[in-house]
Amino acid sequence: MPLFIYKAKKENAETVIGEIQARDAEEAVELVSRLGLLPVSVEEKGAVGVATTGGRVDGHISRRDILAFTSQLVSLLKAAVPLLKSVELLAGKTRNARLARVLADVVQNIRNGKTFSSCLEDHPQVFPPLYVAMARAGEEGGRMREMLAEMADYYRKQEDMAMKLRSALTYPAVMLVVGTGTVLFILTFVLPKIQVLFRDLHNALPLPTLIVLKMSEIVQKGWPVMLLVTAVFALSWQYLSRTTAFRRICGRLIFTLPGARDFALKVEMQRFTRTMSLLLAGGIPILRALALSIPTLANEALKDELRKCQGLIEDGVAFGDTLRDSPLIPDLLPSLIAVGEESGTLSQSLKDIAETYEQEISESTRAISTLLEPVLILVVGVVIAFIVFAMLMPIFQMDIFAR
């Protein structure tokens, strides 16, 4: 377990320096706070300039940066540090230049009399409406620390889920890139040298050999066109993916694919139910919770369905009943939500549903990763074996004719 060097303040403002073992900087801050100290900085022993927020030095603010900031803000609030002082401390310690500027602006606005949630609302690119709503609920209910702790837990679970998905796809993606690169290398550099041997036998070459040689010729002569087409496709995709209409078409297309439909729905429903549970537990009305939860989804088609449900709720229909007629919502979900509404435990029901989906997603990602690895190895092996076989066939024929 890593060793961290911490600098902290005692109640009498005395500065103390010590060492503590923890899994990461966030846990180190938490452990120092439990000692009754006010953490000022926490650095991993042997590392240079590791900030308490764990951010990067560039100007991009990721979800992980916000998670680190929120977790450490909660730790400081638990140590009875005032909110303004907590944000000021974190603003001075973050290594992310953009986040430091944002937090400095938040500190200045709080000093000018604005509420914490209003200050966050001034930076929608950093703090989404969901975060602002939870902060405002904490202010109104006098439960800021609890609300931020829930927010940190929410970000942590979403980050863990994204990490599992990335981990499951990393090895297959590497295999696909390496396999494609190997095949292109053979077609571009190896086959032209072997092709000289068959120059006089072109008309007598077997069909597999002719196919491979033609592919090699296309790659050698047509690579500028292929590169241009790839670039145009990538730029077009990047542009179209920003349009709602294109995302809506892609969303509905995904739901028509048997294998992808169930997995995509699980991922989206996990995010939706987890967000709704968080907001309802914070005392936010269901309509407002829906309005904040829908934008967190990625699938535009599913967003449209939930907006229809939102309109029905405004007309007085129960939440569970609005979901029953939607063709995209899993059949069991409306029943579970209806039970939660009737028993007054809707937030807990949604939380339980989210945890169930998280478990199913973990199992699905393991299964997909386990299945994709041998399939990709087999596909790459078959392609390379076909190329080798196609090149050896004329040699075998020449040997037979020589006999």
N, C-alpha and C positions, 0 to 999 in steps of 0.2 A: 504494500500500500504506500503511495507517495507520502513524503514528508513535506509539510508546509510551514513556512516561517510567517508568523503573524505579528502585526503591530496593533495594539488596542489601547483603549482608554479605560481606566477605572472610574468609579463614581466620583472620586476626588480629583479627577482630571489628570491623574498620574499616568504616564505612558509606560506600557509594558511590552516587552518583546519576548516571544517564545516560539516553540515548535509544537506541531500537532499532526497526527496522522489522519488522513481522510482519503476518500476515493477521488474527490475532485475539489476544486476551489469552493464550490457552492456548499458542500458538506463541511468543509473547513470553517467557513463563515458561520454556519449553523452551530458547530461544536464550540467555537470561540464564544458565541453569544450565550450558549448554555452555561459557560463559566462565569457569567455575570459581567462580561466585558463588552465594550463597544468596539467592534472591529473597524479598524481604519484601513488596513491593507492586508492582503493575504497573498503570498507568493510561494510557488512551489520551489523547494530547495534545489538549487542547481540551475533554475530557469532565470532568465533575465527579463525584468520588466513585465511580469505576469500580473495583469490587473485583476481586481476582484470581480469585475463583470465578465471576464473571459472573452471579450469581444475581439474583433480583428482591427487592424490599424487602417483598413480602407474605409471608404465612405458608404459601403453597403450595410444595411441593418437587416439581419436575418431574424427568423423566428427564434433561433437559438440565442441570439443577443438579447431579445426581449425576455426570453425565459430566464436568462442569467440575471438580468436587471431586476425582474420581478421577484425572483427567489431571494436575492440578496436584500431587496427592499423589505420583504417580509421578515427576514432575519433581523434586520435593524429595528423594525417596528416591534418585534418580539422583545428586543433588548430595551424597550421603552425609549428609543431615540425618536424625537419628534419627526413628523413627516418631512418638513422642510429641510431639517438637518440631514435626514437620511438621503434624500434626493441629491442634496448638495455634495455629500460625501461620495456618492456613486458617480456623480457627474465629474468629479475631480479625479476619479480613479479609472474610468473606462478608457480603453485604448482605441475604441472605435471613434474616429474624429467626428463623424456625423452625429452619432448618438450623444457624444459629449456636448455638441452644440445644442441639440434638442433639449437635453436635460438642463443645460445652463439657462435656456429660454424658459423652461418650466419653472425653475427656481426663481427667476426674475419676476415672472408673472404671479407666482404665489405671493411673493413679497409685495406685489402691487395690489393684492387683495382678491385675486381670482381664486376660484376653487381648483383643487387638484384635477378633477375630471374636466373642467373647462380648459385647463392648460393642456391636457392631453388631447382634447378635441381639436386644438389648434394645429395638431400634427397628424392628420389622418393617414398619411403615408407610412407612419411609424406605429401609431396606436390605432388599430381599427375600431369601428363603432362598438364591437363586442367588448373590447377592453375598456373603452370609455364608459359604457353602460354599467359594467361591473364596478368600476371605480365610483361612479355616481351613486349606485346602490349602496356601496360601502359608506359613502359620506352621509347619505340620507338616513341609513339605519344605524350609524355609529359602529359599523363593523368593517372598517377599511382593511384591517389586517387579515381578517377571515376571507373577505372577498378577493383580495390579492393572492392569498394562499390558494384559493380555489382556482384563480386564473393561472397561477403558476403550475398547478397540477394539471389543468386542462392543456396548457402548452406542452407540458412534459409528455403527456399521453399522445398528443398529436405528433410530437417529434419522434417518439418511440415507434409509432405506427408508420410514419414515413421512413424511418430508418430500417424497419423490417422489410418494407416494400423494396427499398433501394438495395438492401443486402441480398434479397431473393433474386433480384434481376441483374446484379453486378456480374456474377460469374458467367451466366448465359450471354450477357452482352459482350464480355471480353472474349468468350469463345467465338461468338459470331464475327467480331471484328478480326480476330486472329485468323479464323478460317477463311474469311473473305480475302484478307490480305495475302494469305498463302496461295490461294487459287489465282489471284491476280498476278502475283509474282511468277508463278509457273507459266501462266499464259503470256506474260510480257517478256520475260527474260530467259526462261528455260526452253520453251517450245521453239522459239525462232532458231536456236542452235541445233535442235534435233530435226527440225523441218528440212534442213539441207539434205539429210539422208534420204528423204522421200521425194526429192525434186523430180526424178525421172519416173516415179511410179504413181504420179498423181491420179491418173485415170484408173489405176488398179487398186487404189487404196480402199480399205473397208469403210463402211459408213461411219462407225464411231470415230475413226481417225479423221475423216473429212470434217465431221462436226467439231471436233476439238480444234483442228487447224483453222477452221473458219472463225471460231470464237477467238482464237489467238489473234487472227488478222483484224477482227473487229476491235479488240481491245487496243492493239498497237496503233492502228490508224484512226480509230474513233475516240481516243481518250479525251481530246479537247472538247468534242461534242458532249461526251458523257459527263465531263466535269462541268460544262456549262449548264446542262440539263439538271444536274444535281444542285448546282447553285441557285438556279431559277426556282426549282422545287422548294428548296429550303427557305428562300426569301418569300416565296408565295405563301408557304405554310405559316411563316412567322407573321406575315401581314394578315392573312385570313383568320388566324387563331385569335386575333384581337377583336374580331367582329362577332357580335352576339349571334347573328344568323348562322354563321359557319359553325360556331360552337354548338348551337342548337341542333344542327343537322348531324354533327359528329356524335352528339349525345344520344340522339335517337338511333343512330346507326349502331352504336355500341350495345344498346339494349335489344337489337335484333340478332346479335351474335350469341348463340346458346352458351358457349363457354365463358365469354366475357361478361354477359349480362348479370349473372349471379354475383360474381366477384365485384363488379363495379357498384352494384346496388349495396352490397355489404359495406364497402368502403364509404360510400356516401351516407348511408343510414347510420353508420357508426358516428360519423362526424356530426350529422344532424341531431341525433338523439343525445349525444354528449353535450353539444352546445345548448340545446333546449333545457337539458337537466341543470346545467350550470346556471343559466339565466333564471329559471323558475325557482331554483334554490336560493337565489339572491333576491327574491321578492319582486322580480320584474313581471308585469302582467303578460299573459299568454300571447296576446296580439303583438305586443312589442317584442317579446322573445322570438316569435316567428319572424318578424321583420328583420331582426338581427341575425337569426340563424340561417335564413335562406341564402344570403350572400356568401356564406362560408362554403357552400357547395360548389363543385366544379362543373357538374353536368347541368347545362341550360334546360334540357327537357324536363329534368326532375324539378328544377326551380319553378318552371311554369306550372307543374302540377301542384306544388306546394303553395304557390301564389293563389291558385284557385281555391285551395283549402282555406287559405287566409280570408278570402272573400266570403266563404260560407260561414266561417266562425264569426265574422262581423255581422252576419245575418242571424246569428243565434244558434247555429248548429254546433253540436259538441265536437271537440277536436277529433276524437276517435272515429266518429261517424263521417267526418269529411274525408277521411283517408280511405274509406271502404270502396268507393267507386273509382279510385285512381288505378289505372292499369299498371303503373310503375311501382306502386308501393307493395312490398311483400304482404301476403295474406294475413300472417299472424300478427303483424305490427299493430293494425287498428284495434284488434281485440285486446291486446296487452295495454294499449294506451287507454282504451275505454274503461278497463278495470281500474287503472290508476286514477282516472278522473272520478269514478264512482266512489272510490275509497279515500279520495283526498290525498293520494300519495303519487301524484303524476310525476313529480320530479324524481322520486326514487325509482319509479317504474322505468322511466326513460334512462336513468343511470344503469339499471340492471340490463336493459336492452342493449345499451352501448357496450357494456362489458361482455355480453354474450357475442356481439358482433366482433369485438376485438379478438376474442378467443378463436372464433371461426376464421377470421382473416389470418391470424397467425398460423393456423393449421393449413389454410389454403395456400399461403405463401410458401410454407415448407414443402407442400405437395407439388406446387408448380416448379419450385427450384429443383426438387429431386427428379422431376420428370423431364424438365428442359435440358438439364446437363447431359444425360446420355443421348437424348434425341439429337441435340446439336453436334455432339461428338460423332454420332452415327452419320448424320447428314454430311458433315465436312469430310469424314472418312470415305463415304461413298463417292462424293464428287472427286476427291483426289484419286481414289482407286479407279474411277472411270477414266480419268485423264491418263493415268499410268497404263491401264489396260489398252486404251485406244492407241497409245504410242508403241506398245509392244506387239500389237497384232500384226503390223506389216513386217516386223522383224521375224516373227514366227512364220509368216507366209513365205518370206524370202528363204528361210532355212528349209522349209518343206520343199520349195521349188528347187533348191540347190541339190537336194537329195534325189 
